[in-house]
Amino acid sequence: MTAIQLLLGCSLILGIIGIIQLIFTKKIKLKKNQSHKVSALVSDGIKLYGLRAFSSILQILTYTSLIFYLLSIFLNKQFLWSQIGAFYLGGLSMSITLFILTGIIPAFIPKILEKSKGYFKDSFIIHFNTVSMLGFISISLVLIIGFSLLDISYKLLIGYGLGVIFSSLFTRIGGGLFKVSSHIGLGISKMRDPNLPHEDVRNTGYLVNIAADYAHKLSGFCSDIIGSFFLSILSMILFAFAFEKNTHLSTTIIDQLKSLPLHIISISIIGSLIGYGFVHVRLKRNAYQNILLENLYVALIICSIGTYFIMKSLDPIDHLSVWTGLYTFKPYYAYLAGLIGVTLICYTSEVLTSSKYKTANLCAQESEFGSSMIHLFGISLGLKSNFLYLIYILLICIVSYISAGVYGISIATLAMLSVSSTIITINSFSPLAKSVNKIANLSSSSHTILNHSKKMNHLGSATIAIGNGYSAITSLLTSCTVCLATIYLAGYSYDSLFSINTVWLLGIILGVMIPLISSGFLVSVIQKTSKYFVNEIKRQFNEIPFLSEGKANPDIIKCTDKAVCYSMDGLIIPSILIALIPILIGYLLNIATLLAFAIGALLSCFSLSFYWSIAGDVIGNARTQFNNGRYGGNSSPYYKEIDQSNQIGTLYKDLLGPSLSLFIKFITILTTIIIIFLI
């Protein structure tokens, strides 16, 4: 069996298990109740968001392809139709899968609530199976389609990867705009019109906020991680083909290096499935504490053991270089550096931001002195935490480089992302649990259901801090390794790419500027959309008959439609800046300036993405302390301060941090495909 056949087989098994979970969950029957009504309203908002977002993705895919085509004609360059076809396939397959899955899952919420009437274990199982289904099916589909293209040409994977990143750009950033604006708009409405019902099924802003939070954190985060995951595989494959082209390695070693990333991913799929089974075994003993993190640790252990035996069988490399290691070629040490690194990153993110630890408590205590002090605490922590994350990156890169050269850094990056399906599962648990808890409260559920949904929400909140820090670091490393692999494959010399002159410096300056300018446009969209939410909430209570009395439903369709239009339209200018500038630089100037642009964007984004994410997470978890009843709870005189601060904290962690991480990946993969076009 070849490596591709093994990977496709493992991916197919993963997808089948996800589909089986979907079928069994859909078969659960129950009588209609109030939770069905609320879930249906939220589901309508999510489905409309998916349709609008898909339409925007389709348009931007078409426009980008057209720009490539026109520039190829104008400058008499080769136009690779196969790359554009793969580009379309990546964007459409990713977005269709995620929007279908995130549209289906809300229908399971009443079933989760129904199971909550009995034992907590039953509720947890259906909840865990639902989020596992999302990770399994989405990862499976991306791998099956992507590596079916590898049989044709490895170059098609680059176009496919760009399409996946394009999709994640709109689902993560567009979803972030939708979520943050609904959150801020609802908060402003609460301050301006305190007499209106706010956390209530009659308030369209509150229902849209549930839908937006769910859509952003499930489809947005999922697409972001899958994009990084695919790029990490791509970088190792590009290195293998670069070794074949530019070195004197034997055919046997080249074939082993081509198969290595496929074997690593096959082992990681097996590890994720064993972790999934481990959770179900633990549930039989009613062990819930830290069960989600234990799932991750089991998957990491299985991956490390399986990969050891794979790498042990590799032939030694005699022709050592900066690419394969100056002194030795020990790829397993690089892999271990990545696994240990991801463990440290996840743990550090949790310690810095989780409500279980000191920092979130200290931030909550600052509410006594007003919202300004809360923001100052978050900003201070965000800036200081950059030191830790940069040290982690440096250590991972040093150990990996000593072990296996630049190729070792690529191995470490894949190690960090090899458990992506498990990361998606544990990070998706919290938004679904949060939605279930809110809908339970809106549905006048029984005391048992409310207790179980609250406990589920608490379990999920213990892992939510993992997402942003993990996403930022993996985005940085995958971007670097893909770029380096492409340069090596193209055969460019160091002197030709890094000869500092006026044009090269122009590329650096533009690279630093463009992501920041794009972020500024995104914040302007938040202002516009938040104002719309404030006005729309008030309008519906004034104009919809019997809404205030609870005898009519809010118009969530109109509210969602307009808000999503604002959000997706707001992505047009940032997308043009991020996509068009590197295309023009590559075609009109030269590859060296394009690389300088990518380096500038990297320098601009990577520190700020950590900073925004940590600052926002710690403020959000400080608010969780109040929601859990500490410091006087929601009735505390200081709750208003932390609630207002959390509105801006949401902007930090759900929009600014993720957008900068995505800008890095998008610019890098676009740089890669332009280099391939121009070789």
N, C-alpha and C positions, 0 to 999 in steps of 0.2 A: 504494500500500500504506500503510495507517495504521500509526501507531507501535505500537499493540497487536498488530497482525498481524505486524509485523516482529519484535517481542520474542518473541511466541509461536513464530514460525518459528525464530528463533535458539535458543530454549530447547528446542524439539523436536529440532533438529539436535544440540544438546549432549547431550540425553538418549539419542538414537539411538546416538551414538558411545559413550556409556557402556555401553549395552546390548550393542553389538557387542563391546566389550572383554570384557564378562561372558561372552558366548557363546563367544568364541574361547578364553578361559581355561578355561572348563568343559570344552571339547573335548579338552584336553590329557590324554592317558591315560598311566597309569603303574601299575606293580605295587605291591600293598600291601606296606608295610613298617612298621617301628617308628614312624616319624613319623606314619603314619595313625592308629595307636592313640593316641598322645599328642594329636594334633590333634583326634581325636574326643572325647576326654575334655574338653579345653578348650572345644571347640565346644558340648558338652552344657551346660557351665556358662554360656556366653554366651547360648545360646538360652533357658535357664531364666530368666536375668536379664532378657532381653527380654520374656518373657511376664509375669513378675511386674511389671515396670516399666509395661508397657502396661496391665495391669489397674489399677494405681494411678492412672495418668493418666486412664483412663476414669472411674474413681470421682470424682476431683477435678473433672473437667469437669462431671460431673452435679451434684455438690454445689454448685459455684459457680453454675451456671445456675439451680438451685433457689433459692439465696439471692437472686439478682437478681429472680426471679419473685415470691417471697414479699414482698420489700421493695417491689416495684412495686405489688402489691395493697394492702399495708398502708398505704403512703403515697400511694396513688392517683396513681402515676406511670405513664407510658407504658412498656410492655414491648416491646422490639424483637425479635420472633421471628427476623427475618432475621439480626440481629447474632449471636444465640445459635447459629443454624445455622452461620454462618460461623466462629464460635468453635470449635464442635465439629469442623468440617471442618479447620481449621488444626491443632488438636491431634492429631487422629487421623491425618491424612495424613502429618504430620511424623514422628510416632512409629512408625507402621507402616513407612514407607519405611526409616528408619534401622535399626530392629530387624531387618528382613528382610535388608538389605545387610550389617550387621555379623554377622548369623548365617551368611550365605553365605561371607563372606571367609575364615574359618578353614579351610574346605575347600580353599582354594587354597594353604595353607601347604606341604603335601607336594609340590605342583607347583612351588612356588618352590624348595624344597630339591632336587627332582629336576633342575631347570634349573641349580642351583648345582654339579652334577657336572661341567659343561662350562665354558664361558667365563663370566666374571663378567658380561659384557654381557647374556647371555641371562637370567640371574637378575635383573639390575637392571630389564630391560624388563618382565618379568611383574610384578615388584614395583611399579614405577611405574604400569603400566597398572591394577593393582588399586586403588591409592589414588586414581588419577584417576577411575576408575569411580565411586567413592564420592562424590566431589565433584560430578562431572558429573550423575549421576542425581538426587541429592538436591536440588541447586540447580535443576535443570530442572523437577522435579515441583512444587516450591514456587512457582516463577514461573508455570508453566502454570495451576495451580489458582487461584493468587491473582489473576492478571490476567484470568482468565476471569470472575471476580467483578466486576472493574472495569467491565465492560460493563453490569452491572446497576446498581451504585451504588458510589461511592468509600467510602461509610460501611461497606460490608461488609468492606473491607480492614482496618479497625480491629479488627473482631471476629476476622477470620482471623489478624491479627498477634498478638492476645492468645492465641489457641489455639497458635500456633507457640511463643510465649514460655513458655506453660504446659508444653508438651512439653519444651522445653529445660531448664526448671527441674528437672523430674524426671530427665531423662536425664543432665544435667551434675552436679547436686548429689547425686541418688540414686546415680549412678555413682561420684561422688567419695567418698561415704560407704562404698560397697561396696569401692572400691579401697584407700582409706586404712586402713580397719579390717582388711582382709586383710593389708596390708603390715605394720602395727604388730603384729597378732596373730602373724604368722609370725616377726617379729623377737623378740617376747617368748618364743615357744615355743623359738626357737633358744637363748636365754639360759637358760631354765628347764630344758630337756631337751636338753642338747648331744649326747647319745648317739643321739638319733633322727636318721634321714636327713632333711635339710631341702630342699636344692635337688635334689630327686629326684622321679621319676615316682610313687613310692609315697606321697608326702606330699600329701594333699588340699589343705592350705593353700597349698602352692606352686603347684599347678595352678589353684586358684581365684584366686590372686594374678595369674597370667598372664592368665586370663580377665577379671578385674576391671580390670586395667591397660589391656588392649586395648579393652574395652567403654567404659570411661570416656573414654579419650583419642580414640577414633574417634567413637562416637555422641554422646558428651557434648560434645566440642569442636565437632564438626560442627554440632550443633543450636544451640549457643551463637552461633556465627558466622552461621549462616543467619538466626537471630532478629534479630541486629543488622543484617544485610544487608537484610532485608525492612523493618525499621523505618526505615532510612535512605531507602529508596524511598518509603515511606509518608509520611514527613515532607515530601518535595518535592511529592508529589501533593496533600497537604493544604494546603500553601502556595499551590499553583496555584488550588485551589478557593476559598481564602480571598481571594486577589487578585480573583477573579471576583466575590465577594460584597461586598468592602469597599473596592474601589478603582475608579478611573475608567479603568483600562487598556483598550486596544482589544481587540476580540474576537480579532484576529489574534495579538496578544501572549499573551493568555490561552491560546489553543489551543497556541501554541508552548511555553509553560511547562508545560502539561499533558503534552505529548509529550516534553519534555526528559529527564526521568528514564528514560523507556522507551528513548529513543535511547542514552543513556549506558550502560544495562545491556546493550543489544544490542551496542554496541561492546566492552564489557568481556568479553562471551561470545566474541566474535571474537578478542580479545586473548588470552584463556585458551587457546583452541584453537590459535592461532599459537604461544604459549609451549609448549604440549604438543608440537606438531610440531617446534619448535626443539630440544627435549630429545632427540627421536628422531634428528634430524640430527647432534647432538653425539655421541650414542652410537655412531654409525657410525665416528666418529674416535676412539673409546675415551677420550673426555674426560669424566671423572667428577667432578673436583674442582669444588666449588661449583655443580654443575649444577642443583641444586634452587633455589638462590637466583637463578641466571641465568634460570630459568624465570619467576620472579616479576618480575625486572627487564624481561624482554622483554614480558610482559603489561602492565606499567606504561607502557612506552614506546608500545606500540600504543594503549593507552587514551588517553594524552595527545594523540597525533597525531589519532586519530579524533574525539575530543571537541572538539578545536580547530575542526575544520571544521563540526561541528554547531553550536557556540556562535557561530561567526562569522556564521552565517546568521540569528541572532536579530535581531529588530527592536529598535532602541533604545527605552528607557523614558524618557519625559519627566517623568512624575509620580514623582519620587524621594521616598523616605521612609526611616524607620528600618528598614523591612522589606526594601526593595529597594536601599538604599544612599543615604546622605545627599548624596553628592557625585557619584557615578558608578555605572553599572551595568556591571561587567566580570566576568561570572560565570566566565569561563575562568581568571582569576587565582585565584578562590576554589577552583576545581577543582585547579589546580596546587598550591595550598597544601595541599590534602588529600593529593595524591600524594606531594609532598615530605615531608609530615608522616609518612605511613605508612612511607616509606623510612627516615627518621630513627629512628622508634620501633622498627622491626624491627632496625636496626643497633645501636641503644643497648641493647636487650634482650639481643642476642647478646654485645656487649662486656661488659656487666655480669655476665652469668651463664655464658656458654659456657666449656667446659673449655679452649678454645683461647687464652683471654685471661687476663690477670694476676689478676683478682679471684677466679676459681675456684681458681687455684693458691695464692693467699694464704689462702683459706679452708681448703684442704686442709692447708696447713702448720700451721694452728692446732690440728690434731688432736693434735699433740705435747703440748698443754697440756690436753687433755680436751674432752669434748663441750660443756661450758659455754662455752668460748672460741669454739667453732664457732658456737654459737647467737648469741653476742654479735656475732660478725662479720656473720652473716646479718642480724640485726636492725638493726645499724648501717647496713649497705649498703641495706637496704630503706627505712629512714627517709630516708637521704640521697638516694636515687634519686627520691623523690617530687618533689624540686626540679626535676630534669630533665624529668620527665613533665609537670609542671604548666607549666613554661616552654614545652614543645612545644604543649600545649593552648592556652595563652595566645597564642602566636604564630600558630597556625592560626586561632584565632577572630578575632584582630585583623586579619590580612591578609584573611580572608574577609569580615569585617564591612565593612571599608573598600571592598572590591571590589564587594560586592553586598548589603550589609546583613545582617539576620538570615537571610534566604534564602540568602545566600552561605555561612553556616555549615552549612546543610543540604546545599548542594552539596559542600562540602569533606568532610563526613561520608560522603556517597555515594561520593566519589572514593576515600576510604580503604577502603571496603568493596566497591568495584566489582570487585576481583580476588579475591572470596571463594572461588571455586572453586579458584583457584591456591593460596591460603593453606591451604585445607582439604587439598589434595593434599600440599603440602610438610610440613604439620604432622602429617598422618596417616602419613607415611612412617616416622617414628621408632617409634611404638608397634607397627606391623606388623613392622618390622625387628627390634625387640626381642623380639617374640613368636617370630619365625622363629629367631632366634639361640638363645633359650632352648630351644625345641623341638628344634633341631638338637643341642644339648648333651645333652638328655634321651634322644635317640633313638640315641645311639652312632653318629653320622654319620661319614663319612669325613673325612680331614684337609682335603681340598679344600673340601668343603661347609662345614666349620667355619670355615675361613679366609674364604670368600666371605660367609657369614652375619655373621661378625664385622665384616668390612669394610662390609657394608651397614648394620649397626647404627651404625658409626662415622659414616657419611655422614648417617644420619638424625639422630643426636644433635647435628649441627652446626646444625640448624634448629629444634630443639624449643623453644629459649628464645624464639622469636618469638611463640609462641601466647599466653601469659598477659598480657604487656604490651599486645599488640595488642588482645586481647579487652577488657581493662579500659578502655582509652582510647576505643575505638569504642562500648562500652556507655554510657559517660558522655555522649559527644557525641550519639549517636542518641537517648538519653533526653531530653536538653535540647531538641533540635530538634523532636521529636514533640510535646513538651509545649507549646513556644512556638507551633508551627503550629496546634495545637488551640485554644489561647487566642485566637489571631488569627482563626481560623475562626469561633469561637463569638461573637466580637465583644465580649468582656469588656474593660472599661476598666482602665487601670493602677491608678487610685485604688480601684476596687472589689476588686481582687485583692490589693493590697499595702498596705492600710490596717492598720497594726500595732495590734492590740488583744489582749486576754487570750485570746480564742478562737484568734486567728491564731498567737500564741506557743505555745498548746497544740498546734497542728498541727505546728509546727517541732519541739517537744520530742518528741512521739510519733514523728515521722519519724526523728529521731536515734536514739531508743531501740529501736524495733521491729527493725530489721536486726541490731543488736548482740545483742538478746535471742534472736532466731532463730538467730544463729550459735552462741550458747551452748548452745542445745538440740541443735544439730548435733554439737557436740563431745561432749556427753553420750552421743549415739548411738554415736560412735566408741568410747567407753570400753566400753559394753555389748557391742558387736559384736566388738571385739578380744578381749575375755575369752572370748566364745563360740568364736572361732577357736582360741585356745590350748587350751581344753578339748576341742574336737572333734578336733583333730589327735592329741592324746594318746589320746582314746577310740578312734579308728579303729585306731591301732597296737595297742591292747590288746585290742580286741574282734573285729576282722576277721581270721579265720584266714588264715595264710600271707601276710599283707600285708607283714610285715617281710622275708620271704624273697623277695619279688618275684613270688610265684605267684598273687597276687590283685590286683584293681584297687581303688583307694580309692573311697569313696562320694562322688563329687564332687556328685552330684545333691542329696543331703540337705544337705551342707555349704553349697552355693550357695543352696538354697531358704531355709534358715533365715536365712542372712546377708542375703539380699536382702529378706526379710520385715522383718528388723530395720531395714534401711536405709530401705525405703520407708515403714514405719510411723513411723520417726523423722522423716520429712518432714511428717507430719500437722500437728503443732503449729506449726512454722515457717510452713507454707503457710496455715494458718488465720489466723495473726497478720498475715502479709504481705497476704493477700487480704481478710479480713473487716474489718480496721480501716479501710482507705481506703473500702471500700463503705459502712460505717456513717457515716463522717465526711461523705461526699458526700451521702448521703440524709438524715441526721439534722441536720447542721449546714449547711454551705454550701460552694460551690466554692472560695472564698478559703482556707478552712481546709484543704480537700483539697489545694490547690496548695502551701500551707505545709508540709503533711505530705510531699509529694513533694520539696520543696526540702530539708527536714530529712534525708530519706533520702539524697538526693544528697550533702549535706555529710558525712554519716556514712560513706558507703560509698566514695566515689571515691578518697580518699587511702589508706585502709586496703587497698583491693583491690590497688593498686600495691605497697604495702609487703609484704603477705603473699606476693604472687607472686614478687617479686624475692628476698626472703629465702629462700623455699623453693627457687627455681631455683638459686641460687648454692650452697646446701648440697648439692643433688642432683648438680650438675655437679662439685663438689669430690670427691664419692664416685666419680664417673666417672673422675677422675684415678687413683684407686687401682685401679679395675677395669681400667684400661688399662695397669697395670703400673708406674706412677710411685709414688714415695715408698715403695717396698717392696712395692707391690701388695697382694693379699688376704692375704698372709702377714705383712704389717707389724704390729708390736705396736700401732700406732695405728689399724688398720683398724676395730677394734671401736668406737672412739669415733666415727668418721665414719659408720659403719653405724647406730649408735644415733641419732645426730643426724639422719640422713636420714629416719628414721621420723617425726620431728616436722616436718622440712622438707617431707615429702610432705603432711602435714596443712595446712601453710601454702599450698603452691602448687596442690594438687589439690582442696582443699575450701574453705578460708576465702577465698582470693582470688577464685576463680570464683563462689562463692555470693554475695558482696557485689556483684559485677558484675551478676549475674542479678537480684538483689533490686532494683537500680536500674531495670533495664529493665522488670521485671514491674510495679513500682509505677507507673512512668510510663505504660505502655500501659493499665493498669487505670484510672488517673486519666483518661486520654484517653477511654476508652469510657464511663466514668461521666459525664463532661462531655457526651458525645454523647447519652446517655440523658436527661440533665436539661435539654438545650437546649429 
